[in-house]
Amino acid sequence: MPPATPDEVIATLLPPALELTTAYVTSGDDPALYWETLHRVVGESLTGAEPGRAVAELLVGLSALAGLLLDQLAEAGDRDRARILAELHRTYLAR
């Protein structure tokens, strides 16, 4: 079997990341949905045969999702990704 392509790897790792992000977006005024989803997804990762690998895959999936969303935002706003990240840094970290 040939090794998976980067797109195939990302497609495999995205479902939990999308599930968490969807829970975050839909939780609105009730963050319990997000926290329940987070605990379940992380719990499933930790109870599997290889918990370290599962958590790493979740992190890679979340990073890939963040990158995909950053690309979409940059394209839609006709802005550079580095500029968007700098704006996020100024807004949320430079306090």
N, C-alpha and C positions, 0 to 999 in steps of 0.2 A: 504494500500500500504506500503510495507516495506521501510525503509529508504535507500537512495541511498548509494552505496558503494563508497569508496574514488576514485576508478577508474572511476566510473560513474560521479561523481561530476567533476573530472578533465576533462573528455571528454566533459562535458557540458560547462565548462569555457574556454577551449582551443581555440575555433574558433576565438574570437576577438584577443587573444594574438598571434595566428599564423598569422592572417591577418596583424597585426601591424608589426610583425617581417618580414613577407614576403615583405611588403612595404618598410621597412628599407633596406633589402637586395637588392631589385630590383630598388631602387631609384637611385643608382649609383651616378653619378655626378649631378643629379637633385633632391635635397632633398624635392622638393615640393610635390612629390607623398607621401612620408612618412608623412609630415605635414598635408596634406589633409586627409589622412587616420586616423591619430591621432585625428584630430579635429572632423571628422565624428564619429569615434568609441566612443570617449569621449562624444561628443554631444548627441549621441543616448543614452548613459548611463544616462546623466543628464536630458534628457527630458522624461524618462520613469516614470512609476508610483512610483518607489522607487529609486530615484537617488543615495542615499547613498549606498544602497545595490548593485546597478549595478556597481558603481565605485569600491566597495570592491571586487565584483566578478571579475572585470577586473584585479585588482591588484593580486588577488589569481591566476587567470589564467596566468598572466605574471610570477608570482613566480613559479608556477608549471612548466611552459615551461622552465624557467631558470634552475630549478632543473633537469628536464628531459635531457636538453642539457648538463648540467654539468655531469650527470651520463654517457651519451654517450661519452663525451670527456675523462672522466676518464678511461672508459673501452677501448676506442680506443687507448689511449696513455699509457695504463698500469700505470696510476698514481692515487694517492689518491685525492679525491675531496678537502680535506682541503689544500693540496699542490697547487692544481690548483687555489683555491680561494686566497691563500697567494701570488701566482705569479701575479694574477690579481690586488691584492691590491698594491703590490710593483710597478707594471707597471703603473697603472692608478691613484692611490691615494697618494702614498708616493713620492710626488714631492717637 
